[in-house]
Amino acid sequence: MEKDRCKNMVDKMKCGTLPAAANESRAKAVLLVDDEPDILELLEMTLLKMGLIVDKAACVREALTKLSAHHYDLCLTDMRMPDGDGLEVVKYITQKNLDVPVAVITAHGNMENAITVLKAGAFDYLAKPLSLEQLRTLVKSALSLPQPGPSGDKLLLGGAPAMQKVRDLIERVARSQAPVHISGESGSGKELAARLIVQSGARCDRAMIAVNCGAIPENLMESEFFGYKKGAFTGADKDRDGFFQAANGGTLFLDEVADLPLVMQVKLLRVIQEKRVRKVGATTEEPVDVRLISATHNDLACRVKLGLFRQDLYYRLNVIPIQMPSLRELREDIAQIARQILERLRAGAPARFSEEALRSLQRYDFPGNVRELENIIERALALCSDGLIAVQDLHLSPVERAQSDAGEVSDKYPLPDYLDRVEKEALLEALQQTHFNRTAAAKLLGLTFRTMRYRMERLGIKSPAGTDDAD
């Protein structure tokens, strides 16, 4: 039983047989909420050995009273108590806007409770049986959270309500360890949003490992994600860590997570639930402390309905969803965004847009979003005369539509222009994935190099300086 195990651990700590963590230079206060005296004593002794000030509450009512009267740097609460549950404590802290990260102790295997408290605003959760190592890691992460305030959100350009909503979400979720799923069209800034979450959170000084799930061969996925032991398979001449070990203590960003095969989805789900991984060829598991952020341009809920993505994994990853707006939804900001991109790309050389060029950009649909806008501006900067970017330097599709009082005009007419936009988006996406290596992009698209070059020229797509490859 958990109660007996905790009593034995308390006895060992009293005898000094369990390792103590190093004291913090400045004591911080933690509120512990639990109705089990033995668990409460174990938690208290662990935190006291970390040099923290500890206050205790035996029920929800007592916890809320103490939270209203005192400031704490962390609250750690059990889920089940005689007069309520830990969710009430989480909601109280959230509703009162208290700057107190709160973590919840949940029953082993009860991921539904864990997801519920994370959605309600909890910093993190601990599963029973309690691991002192995981407890110390959680406490250190919570106490190292940066103070609330402006972060690096200036990198997300635009003041439209849709973008402001994203910035507000990023600021809130950065102070949590909850899994975040970022959705949005290609080129809308999903990875940038993930990096801003990390930069504003407790793991800002730890590794962020970004993985393109669609770029890993299926037969290598397990060894790439979990690592392998020497001799596990032909060619495994030494032990090797995987993505989870490399991100231990930090963040693992799973880009295009919808591309994971079902077999790998099962294994990923187990790691999320157990917080442990087993290397290929190993007989034991090792603990990992990783925050997961995932992203995809696909509709994951739709893929669940089609049987292409596991529903249980979807719920684990989609605890806090963030939808990145397309550039079409930010039309009022396009001129500002374009100027800021131009300021970055011009590298000190004089350059500006003509008013007609800016109006043309504001009418354009941007199927490739901000990524396409950057490509257009980079090309126009190279083509313009005397630093003035005119409409003809932009090489936009002839059809540029905008919102009107009567509604939105169909984007599928005339058909040749629509097909050109679709083709251009596909080419730009492949080129971005291959860092503008035209040979690799052509292979990805199933084209010959000459066909690829011809279509790029026809659609006005130019490679950035220094990236051209010869046929």
Order of alpha helices (4+ residues) and beta strands (2+ residues): alpha-beta-alpha-beta-alpha-beta-beta-beta-alpha-beta-alpha-beta-alpha-alpha-beta-alpha-beta-alpha-alpha-beta-alpha-beta-beta-beta-alpha-alpha-beta-alpha-beta-alpha-alpha-beta-alpha-beta-beta-alpha-alpha-alpha
